Amino acid sequence: MINVRILTSSCEDILRLVREGRFRGDLFYRLNVISLSVPSLRERRSDIPLLFRHYQRRLDADFKLTARARQAVIQHRWEGNVQELINCVEYLHYTGLQMIDLDDLPQSIRASREQSEQREELVHGSGLTRQEFLVLRELGENYREKKGLGRRTIVERCAARGAVVSEHETRSALIKLAGLGYADVQTGRGGSRLTEQGYLQYRNIVYGDEAAHSWT
Protein backbone atom coordinates (compact mmCIF):
# COMPACT_ATOMS: atom_id res chain seq x y z
CA MET A 1 0.00 0.00 0.00
CA ILE A 2 1.22 3.51 -0.87
CA ASN A 3 0.27 6.33 1.50
CA VAL A 4 0.09 9.54 -0.53
CA ARG A 5 -0.63 13.13 0.49
CA ILE A 6 -1.14 15.71 -2.24
CA LEU A 7 -0.55 19.43 -1.69
CA THR A 8 -1.78 21.73 -4.45
CA SER A 9 -1.88 25.49 -4.86
CA SER A 10 -3.17 28.03 -7.34
CA CYS A 11 -3.38 31.79 -7.70
CA GLU A 12 -6.68 31.38 -9.57
CA ASP A 13 -10.22 31.33 -8.18
CA ILE A 14 -10.78 27.61 -8.73
CA LEU A 15 -14.46 27.65 -7.73
CA ARG A 16 -15.11 30.30 -10.35
CA LEU A 17 -13.24 28.21 -12.93
CA VAL A 18 -15.34 25.19 -11.99
CA ARG A 19 -18.56 27.19 -12.44
CA GLU A 20 -17.30 28.43 -15.82
CA GLY A 21 -16.44 24.87 -16.91
CA ARG A 22 -12.72 25.65 -17.13
CA PHE A 23 -11.64 23.28 -14.34
CA ARG A 24 -12.90 19.77 -13.65
CA GLY A 25 -15.31 19.83 -10.72
CA ASP A 26 -14.72 16.20 -9.78
CA LEU A 27 -10.97 16.81 -9.55
CA PHE A 28 -11.45 19.94 -7.45
CA TYR A 29 -13.69 18.18 -4.92
CA ARG A 30 -11.28 15.26 -4.67
CA LEU A 31 -8.42 17.63 -3.89
CA ASN A 32 -10.30 20.11 -1.71
CA VAL A 33 -10.10 18.41 1.71
CA ILE A 34 -8.32 21.04 3.79
CA SER A 35 -8.45 24.45 2.14
CA LEU A 36 -6.14 27.32 3.09
CA SER A 37 -6.52 30.79 1.65
CA VAL A 38 -3.30 32.84 1.56
CA PRO A 39 -3.82 36.52 0.64
CA SER A 40 -1.60 37.85 -2.11
CA LEU A 41 1.18 40.24 -1.16
CA ARG A 42 -0.67 43.25 -2.60
CA GLU A 43 -3.58 42.46 -0.24
CA ARG A 44 -1.30 42.76 2.81
CA ARG A 45 0.89 45.69 1.92
CA SER A 46 1.72 46.32 5.58
CA ASP A 47 3.72 43.06 5.45
CA ILE A 48 5.92 44.24 2.58
CA PRO A 49 8.45 46.24 4.67
CA LEU A 50 8.69 43.38 7.20
CA LEU A 51 9.29 40.76 4.52
CA PHE A 52 11.70 43.06 2.67
CA ARG A 53 13.86 43.53 5.78
CA HIS A 54 13.63 39.82 6.60
CA TYR A 55 15.13 38.82 3.26
CA GLN A 56 17.70 41.58 3.54
CA ARG A 57 18.89 40.03 6.82
CA ARG A 58 19.02 36.58 5.24
CA LEU A 59 21.32 37.95 2.55
CA ASP A 60 23.25 40.12 5.01
CA ALA A 61 22.37 43.05 2.74
CA ASP A 62 22.72 46.45 4.42
CA PHE A 63 21.49 48.78 1.65
CA LYS A 64 18.79 51.36 2.39
CA LEU A 65 15.90 52.70 0.34
CA THR A 66 15.09 56.36 -0.22
CA ALA A 67 11.56 57.52 0.53
CA ARG A 68 10.68 57.41 -3.19
CA ALA A 69 12.01 53.89 -3.55
CA ARG A 70 10.17 52.68 -0.44
CA GLN A 71 6.89 54.08 -1.73
CA ALA A 72 7.37 52.42 -5.12
CA VAL A 73 8.14 49.06 -3.48
CA ILE A 74 5.02 49.22 -1.29
CA GLN A 75 2.75 50.31 -4.16
CA HIS A 76 4.06 47.73 -6.65
CA ARG A 77 1.47 45.04 -7.53
CA TRP A 78 3.84 42.10 -6.89
CA GLU A 79 2.22 39.78 -9.41
CA GLY A 80 4.90 37.21 -8.49
CA ASN A 81 4.07 37.58 -4.78
CA VAL A 82 6.82 36.80 -2.24
CA GLN A 83 9.13 35.17 -4.79
CA GLU A 84 9.18 38.39 -6.82
CA LEU A 85 9.99 40.34 -3.65
CA ILE A 86 12.87 37.95 -2.83
CA ASN A 87 14.23 38.41 -6.35
CA CYS A 88 14.02 42.19 -5.92
CA VAL A 89 16.01 42.10 -2.66
CA GLU A 90 18.65 39.87 -4.26
CA TYR A 91 18.92 42.15 -7.29
CA LEU A 92 19.40 45.24 -5.14
CA HIS A 93 21.98 43.43 -2.99
CA TYR A 94 24.00 42.49 -6.07
CA THR A 95 24.09 46.08 -7.33
CA GLY A 96 26.48 46.86 -4.47
CA LEU A 97 24.78 50.22 -3.82
CA GLN A 98 24.40 51.45 -0.26
CA MET A 99 21.47 53.78 -1.00
CA ILE A 100 18.76 52.66 -3.42
CA ASP A 101 16.74 55.35 -5.19
CA LEU A 102 13.78 54.97 -7.53
CA ASP A 103 15.97 54.68 -10.62
CA ASP A 104 17.96 51.83 -9.03
CA LEU A 105 14.92 49.56 -8.59
CA PRO A 106 14.23 46.66 -11.00
CA GLN A 107 12.72 47.74 -14.30
CA SER A 108 9.38 46.04 -13.53
CA ILE A 109 8.90 48.17 -10.39
CA ARG A 110 9.96 51.38 -12.15
CA ALA A 111 7.57 50.64 -15.03
CA SER A 112 4.78 49.88 -12.57
CA ARG A 113 5.42 53.20 -10.82
CA GLU A 114 5.38 55.15 -14.08
CA GLN A 115 2.17 53.45 -15.21
CA SER A 116 0.55 54.21 -11.87
CA GLU A 117 1.44 57.90 -12.13
CA GLN A 118 0.22 58.10 -15.73
CA ARG A 119 -2.99 56.31 -14.80
CA GLU A 120 -3.64 58.74 -11.94
CA GLU A 121 -3.27 61.64 -14.36
CA LEU A 122 -5.65 60.00 -16.85
CA VAL A 123 -8.20 59.19 -14.14
CA HIS A 124 -8.07 62.80 -12.93
CA GLY A 125 -8.46 64.07 -16.49
CA SER A 126 -11.42 61.75 -17.14
CA GLY A 127 -13.49 63.33 -14.38
CA LEU A 128 -13.82 60.01 -12.53
CA THR A 129 -13.10 59.48 -8.87
CA ARG A 130 -10.78 56.67 -7.80
CA GLN A 131 -13.75 54.49 -6.81
CA GLU A 132 -15.47 55.12 -10.14
CA PHE A 133 -12.30 54.17 -11.99
CA LEU A 134 -11.97 50.96 -9.96
CA VAL A 135 -15.51 49.96 -10.93
CA LEU A 136 -14.80 50.91 -14.56
CA ARG A 137 -11.67 48.74 -14.46
CA GLU A 138 -13.53 45.66 -13.21
CA LEU A 139 -16.18 46.07 -15.89
CA GLY A 140 -13.43 46.57 -18.45
CA GLU A 141 -11.67 43.37 -17.40
CA ASN A 142 -15.00 41.58 -17.79
CA TYR A 143 -15.93 43.19 -21.12
CA ARG A 144 -15.28 40.08 -23.21
CA GLU A 145 -17.45 37.88 -20.99
CA LYS A 146 -21.06 37.16 -21.90
CA LYS A 147 -22.44 38.01 -18.44
CA GLY A 148 -22.55 41.31 -16.59
CA LEU A 149 -21.18 41.87 -13.11
CA GLY A 150 -23.31 42.39 -10.02
CA ARG A 151 -22.39 44.98 -7.38
CA ARG A 152 -21.22 42.40 -4.85
CA THR A 153 -19.01 40.70 -7.44
CA ILE A 154 -17.43 44.05 -8.33
CA VAL A 155 -16.74 44.71 -4.64
CA GLU A 156 -15.16 41.25 -4.24
CA ARG A 157 -12.99 41.64 -7.35
CA CYS A 158 -11.78 45.05 -6.20
CA ALA A 159 -10.93 43.55 -2.80
CA ALA A 160 -8.96 40.76 -4.51
CA ARG A 161 -6.79 43.50 -6.05
CA GLY A 162 -6.27 45.11 -2.66
CA ALA A 163 -8.73 47.98 -3.30
CA VAL A 164 -11.58 48.79 -0.92
CA VAL A 165 -14.84 49.86 -2.57
CA SER A 166 -18.15 49.52 -0.72
CA GLU A 167 -21.41 48.38 -2.32
CA HIS A 168 -22.80 51.90 -1.86
CA GLU A 169 -19.78 53.40 -3.65
CA THR A 170 -20.15 50.77 -6.39
CA ARG A 171 -23.82 51.65 -6.85
CA SER A 172 -23.01 55.37 -7.07
CA ALA A 173 -20.18 54.67 -9.51
CA LEU A 174 -22.45 52.60 -11.76
CA ILE A 175 -25.01 55.40 -11.84
CA LYS A 176 -22.25 57.85 -12.82
CA LEU A 177 -20.86 55.52 -15.51
CA ALA A 178 -24.33 54.91 -16.92
CA GLY A 179 -24.98 58.65 -17.03
CA LEU A 180 -21.77 59.14 -19.02
CA GLY A 181 -22.80 56.43 -21.46
CA TYR A 182 -19.98 54.16 -20.30
CA ALA A 183 -22.07 51.38 -18.74
CA ASP A 184 -25.28 49.48 -19.28
CA VAL A 185 -26.61 48.87 -15.76
CA GLN A 186 -29.14 46.07 -15.33
CA THR A 187 -31.08 45.18 -12.20
CA GLY A 188 -31.35 41.66 -10.82
CA ARG A 189 -29.17 38.97 -12.31
CA GLY A 190 -28.39 40.91 -15.45
CA GLY A 191 -25.48 42.73 -13.87
CA SER A 192 -23.65 45.64 -15.44
CA ARG A 193 -21.49 45.80 -18.55
CA LEU A 194 -19.48 48.49 -20.30
CA THR A 195 -20.69 49.99 -23.52
CA GLU A 196 -18.23 50.25 -26.39
CA GLN A 197 -17.63 53.87 -25.42
CA GLY A 198 -16.98 52.79 -21.84
CA TYR A 199 -14.54 50.11 -22.94
CA LEU A 200 -12.62 52.64 -25.03
CA GLN A 201 -12.41 54.92 -21.99
CA TYR A 202 -11.18 52.01 -19.88
CA ARG A 203 -8.52 51.18 -22.48
CA ASN A 204 -7.52 54.83 -22.69
CA ILE A 205 -6.93 55.10 -18.93
CA VAL A 206 -5.26 51.72 -18.43
CA TYR A 207 -3.21 51.44 -21.62
CA GLY A 208 -3.01 55.00 -22.97
CA ASP A 209 -4.40 56.79 -26.00
CA GLU A 210 -2.57 54.70 -28.57
CA ALA A 211 -4.04 51.43 -27.30
CA ALA A 212 -7.53 52.95 -27.13
CA HIS A 213 -7.47 54.23 -30.71
CA SER A 214 -5.93 51.05 -32.13
CA TRP A 215 -8.51 48.74 -30.55
CA THR A 216 -10.99 47.17 -32.93
C-alpha positions in Angstrom: 0.0 0.0 0.0 1.2 3.5 -0.9 0.3 6.3 1.5 0.1 9.5 -0.5 -0.6 13.1 0.5 -1.1 15.7 -2.2 -0.5 19.4 -1.7 -1.8 21.7 -4.4 -1.9 25.5 -4.9 -3.2 28.0 -7.3 -3.4 31.8 -7.7 -6.7 31.4 -9.6 -10.2 31.3 -8.2 -10.8 27.6 -8.7 -14.5 27.6 -7.7 -15.1 30.3 -10.4 -13.2 28.2 -12.9 -15.3 25.2 -12.0 -18.6 27.2 -12.4 -17.3 28.4 -15.8 -16.4 24.9 -16.9 -12.7 25.7 -17.1 -11.6 23.3 -14.3 -12.9 19.8 -13.7 -15.3 19.8 -10.7 -14.7 16.2 -9.8 -11.0 16.8 -9.5 -11.5 19.9 -7.5 -13.7 18.2 -4.9 -11.3 15.3 -4.7 -8.4 17.6 -3.9 -10.3 20.1 -1.7 -10.1 18.4 1.7 -8.3 21.0 3.8 -8.5 24.4 2.1 -6.1 27.3 3.1 -6.5 30.8 1.6 -3.3 32.8 1.6 -3.8 36.5 0.6 -1.6 37.8 -2.1 1.2 40.2 -1.2 -0.7 43.3 -2.6 -3.6 42.5 -0.2 -1.3 42.8 2.8 0.9 45.7 1.9 1.7 46.3 5.6 3.7 43.1 5.5 5.9 44.2 2.6 8.4 46.2 4.7 8.7 43.4 7.2 9.3 40.8 4.5 11.7 43.1 2.7 13.9 43.5 5.8 13.6 39.8 6.6 15.1 38.8 3.3 17.7 41.6 3.5 18.9 40.0 6.8 19.0 36.6 5.2 21.3 38.0 2.6 23.2 40.1 5.0 22.4 43.1 2.7 22.7 46.4 4.4 21.5 48.8 1.6 18.8 51.4 2.4 15.9 52.7 0.3 15.1 56.4 -0.2 11.6 57.5 0.5 10.7 57.4 -3.2 12.0 53.9 -3.6 10.2 52.7 -0.4 6.9 54.1 -1.7 7.4 52.4 -5.1 8.1 49.1 -3.5 5.0 49.2 -1.3 2.7 50.3 -4.2 4.1 47.7 -6.6 1.5 45.0 -7.5 3.8 42.1 -6.9 2.2 39.8 -9.4 4.9 37.2 -8.5 4.1 37.6 -4.8 6.8 36.8 -2.2 9.1 35.2 -4.8 9.2 38.4 -6.8 10.0 40.3 -3.7 12.9 38.0 -2.8 14.2 38.4 -6.4 14.0 42.2 -5.9 16.0 42.1 -2.7 18.7 39.9 -4.3 18.9 42.1 -7.3 19.4 45.2 -5.1 22.0 43.4 -3.0 24.0 42.5 -6.1 24.1 46.1 -7.3 26.5 46.9 -4.5 24.8 50.2 -3.8 24.4 51.4 -0.3 21.5 53.8 -1.0 18.8 52.7 -3.4 16.7 55.3 -5.2 13.8 55.0 -7.5 16.0 54.7 -10.6 18.0 51.8 -9.0 14.9 49.6 -8.6 14.2 46.7 -11.0 12.7 47.7 -14.3 9.4 46.0 -13.5 8.9 48.2 -10.4 10.0 51.4 -12.2 7.6 50.6 -15.0 4.8 49.9 -12.6 5.4 53.2 -10.8 5.4 55.1 -14.1 2.2 53.4 -15.2 0.6 54.2 -11.9 1.4 57.9 -12.1 0.2 58.1 -15.7 -3.0 56.3 -14.8 -3.6 58.7 -11.9 -3.3 61.6 -14.4 -5.7 60.0 -16.8 -8.2 59.2 -14.1 -8.1 62.8 -12.9 -8.5 64.1 -16.5 -11.4 61.7 -17.1 -13.5 63.3 -14.4 -13.8 60.0 -12.5 -13.1 59.5 -8.9 -10.8 56.7 -7.8 -13.7 54.5 -6.8 -15.5 55.1 -10.1 -12.3 54.2 -12.0 -12.0 51.0 -10.0 -15.5 50.0 -10.9 -14.8 50.9 -14.6 -11.7 48.7 -14.5 -13.5 45.7 -13.2 -16.2 46.1 -15.9 -13.4 46.6 -18.5 -11.7 43.4 -17.4 -15.0 41.6 -17.8 -15.9 43.2 -21.1 -15.3 40.1 -23.2 -17.5 37.9 -21.0 -21.1 37.2 -21.9 -22.4 38.0 -18.4 -22.6 41.3 -16.6 -21.2 41.9 -13.1 -23.3 42.4 -10.0 -22.4 45.0 -7.4 -21.2 42.4 -4.9 -19.0 40.7 -7.4 -17.4 44.0 -8.3 -16.7 44.7 -4.6 -15.2 41.3 -4.2 -13.0 41.6 -7.3 -11.8 45.0 -6.2 -10.9 43.5 -2.8 -9.0 40.8 -4.5 -6.8 43.5 -6.1 -6.3 45.1 -2.7 -8.7 48.0 -3.3 -11.6 48.8 -0.9 -14.8 49.9 -2.6 -18.2 49.5 -0.7 -21.4 48.4 -2.3 -22.8 51.9 -1.9 -19.8 53.4 -3.7 -20.1 50.8 -6.4 -23.8 51.7 -6.9 -23.0 55.4 -7.1 -20.2 54.7 -9.5 -22.4 52.6 -11.8 -25.0 55.4 -11.8 -22.3 57.9 -12.8 -20.9 55.5 -15.5 -24.3 54.9 -16.9 -25.0 58.7 -17.0 -21.8 59.1 -19.0 -22.8 56.4 -21.5 -20.0 54.2 -20.3 -22.1 51.4 -18.7 -25.3 49.5 -19.3 -26.6 48.9 -15.8 -29.1 46.1 -15.3 -31.1 45.2 -12.2 -31.4 41.7 -10.8 -29.2 39.0 -12.3 -28.4 40.9 -15.5 -25.5 42.7 -13.9 -23.7 45.6 -15.4 -21.5 45.8 -18.6 -19.5 48.5 -20.3 -20.7 50.0 -23.5 -18.2 50.2 -26.4 -17.6 53.9 -25.4 -17.0 52.8 -21.8 -14.5 50.1 -22.9 -12.6 52.6 -25.0 -12.4 54.9 -22.0 -11.2 52.0 -19.9 -8.5 51.2 -22.5 -7.5 54.8 -22.7 -6.9 55.1 -18.9 -5.3 51.7 -18.4 -3.2 51.4 -21.6 -3.0 55.0 -23.0 -4.4 56.8 -26.0 -2.6 54.7 -28.6 -4.0 51.4 -27.3 -7.5 53.0 -27.1 -7.5 54.2 -30.7 -5.9 51.1 -32.1 -8.5 48.7 -30.5 -11.0 47.2 -32.9 
